[in-house]
């Protein structure tokens, strides 16, 4: 009997070890297949937005980070199970700059029946090299999730660390202090909140930052300074999004100030608050925030698309790409170009007096759909004047959309995005380009081996 018990214990231990080992290995996909999505709000010129939205939304920040310690750019995106399916998978991978290869992407989380890329993830890497994946929820019906890698700079295994009510995650790691996480809750419209944590496991109660009826925000970090830029939704109506506001903190959210350094009381609740950057509502204009960066002096610079109507098509013209910068104690507004859609989303790059924009500014094969052909616009005088320097994609079968800027972007992986037919359900592939915009690579749609070189298209 004693031998039988010992044998049972050994078998049980063996089974336990197998199960633990299996749990430690995150499942991999056999290639890079982006999620296709349609909002289903159609008008004369098609859906309000649709297509390949693997790198959606502009309010998931960051979605890619270059890690110089290992010379890899890590990135997350919304993937799917196989071609011609709508099944959202939270995907993570990296580009190895030394070897020029990508591994089979990791499925961090299976959304199990959800096809909505609003549930896409954001990414963070702490000072020890651990990779954090913040998966967006959707109101309280689907809570947000936080995952942490088992090993620094390794994507083979993740643990779920935390779960809470959070949408549009924007996590920022402050060395020596921990996380300040900026996100949205559907309390009275899409209201802005933030929470802090020293270790990603224990979180302070969330605090409301702004609640004027609803907001979409962009955030970015410059040293100890974190800046939040957001629009406002009159009456909670996202189709009336307008105005721009800015607040900033240098002490992990204990105090907030305007651009000029004047303290503000949170939550902001008045649409005419002194934190306003511009009252676009008075001009009858809508604002679609794209990116937030900093000039050489650490001042915030905003990229937005401004139009006159929420529906796609000429009724919203002109769809103006606008750069908004803080110079000599006041805001400056400069037009870069025009495009064809409110959700033509691009990214802003700044290094010294060199300012660049990568985005779908050129008409694509689905002219009035989300996205288009990618282009590089450059300013060599600190954003004052702009010129199109490079057409990055052309003669494409599907629109390219949501060009995303990696944090600490490496010149060899400077922007990445997905494509998709904006007029009908299609496959969606993922791409990246270099700093000059004169080279484009397609991530392998189907992989037979564990590693593969991205396909050079240009």
Secondary structure as UniProt FT lines:
FT   HELIX           2..24
FT   STRAND          36..38
FT   STRAND          42..43
FT   TURN            44..45
FT   STRAND          46..47
FT   STRAND          50..52
FT   TURN            54..55
FT   TURN            58..59
FT   STRAND          64..67
FT   TURN            68..71
FT   STRAND          72..79
FT   TURN            83..84
FT   STRAND          89..96
FT   TURN            97..100
FT   STRAND          101..103
FT   STRAND          106..110
FT   HELIX           117..119
FT   STRAND          121..125
FT   TURN            127..128
FT   STRAND          131..135
FT   TURN            139..141
FT   STRAND          144..149
FT   TURN            152..153
FT   STRAND          158..164
FT   STRAND          167..174
FT   TURN            175..177
FT   STRAND          178..186
FT   STRAND          190..197
FT   STRAND          207..210
FT   STRAND          217..222
FT   TURN            223..224
FT   STRAND          225..232
FT   HELIX           234..236
FT   HELIX           238..240
FT   STRAND          242..249
FT   TURN            252..253
FT   STRAND          256..257
FT   TURN            259..260
FT   STRAND          263..264
FT   TURN            271..272
FT   TURN            274..275
FT   STRAND          276..278
FT   HELIX           281..283
FT   STRAND          286..294
FT   TURN            296..297
FT   STRAND          300..307
FT   HELIX           314..316
FT   STRAND          319..327
FT   TURN            328..329
FT   STRAND          330..339
FT   TURN            342..343
FT   STRAND          347..351
FT   TURN            352..353
FT   STRAND          354..362
FT   TURN            367..368
FT   STRAND          372..379
FT   TURN            382..383
FT   STRAND          387..391
FT   STRAND          399..404
FT   TURN            411..412
FT   STRAND          415..420
FT   STRAND          430..433
FT   TURN            435..436
FT   STRAND          440..442
FT   STRAND          451..452
FT   STRAND          455..456
//
